[in-house]
Amino acid sequence: MPAILKDKSRPGRIFESGDAFLEALDPPSTLRLPDCLMLDLHMTGRNGLGICAALQSTQGHLPLILIAGKEEPGTAGQVRASGAARS
């Protein structure tokens, strides 16, 4: 992912974890909500679906891209149940 963010036409920021991103959003934060958020489904700590749920409850609609290195049985259903659209 970091290579994607090196493209200067698409500025981005990398966080150590989804929880670190959520902490950065807590007041009195000056962090602006991103136009889109890319999450690893199987990241360390709270997984991508957990971060997605936390954002939906506090921030409303925020475009998310969930990626995974491997698909496990039931994963696609869990992602769709969280409100994701398949593309």
N, C-alpha and C positions, 0 to 999 in steps of 0.2 A: 503493500500500500504506500509506503513512503515515496516510492518512485513516481507514483501518480501525482502526489502532492508537490513534487518539485517543478511541475509545469507552472510557470509564473502567470499564465493567463487564467489559471484556476487556483487562486490562493486558498490555502487550507491550513489546518492546524491538527497536529497529532497529539492524542492524550494517551497516557500509559494504560488506561482502562476506561470502561464506560462509567464507572463510579467516579473517576477523576473528572470526567466531563460533567457529570451531574453536579459534583461539588463546585465546579467552576461557574455553574449557572446560579448557585445560591447567592442571594443578596448579601452584601452590597456589590455584587459582581458587575463588571462593566463588559463582560463577554456578551457579544451580540449573538442571538440565535443564528445558526447557519442556514443557508438556503436549502441544504441537503446534508444528511448525516450518513456516513458509511460505517456500518458496524459488522464485526465478525460474529457470527452466530455462536461460535464456541470460544469466545475470549475468556481470559482469566478473570476470576471473580464472577460478578453477575453477568450472565450471558446476554447476547444481543436481544433476545426476546424480553428479558427482564428490564433492560434499558429502554426498549421500545414501550413497554407497559408503563414505566415510570414517567417517560416523556408524555405519553398520551394523557396521563392523569394530571400532569402539571402544566404542560405546554400546548395541549390540543394537537392539531394536525401539524406534523413536521415531516416532510418527505424523507424517507429512509431507504437506504440500500443495505440489505442484509446479505452477507456473503458467507460461504462455508467451504472449507476444504473438502469435506465429504458429507454426503447426505445419509442420515440415519433413518430407519423406518419411522414414519410418523412425523418427521420434521416438517415436510411440506404442509401437512394439515395443521400443525401448530402455528406455523407462520401465517397461513391464510386465516386461521381463527383469530389471530392478533390484529387482523385488519389489513394485511398486506395484499397487494395486487400482484399477480404473476406477470412477468414480462419476459 
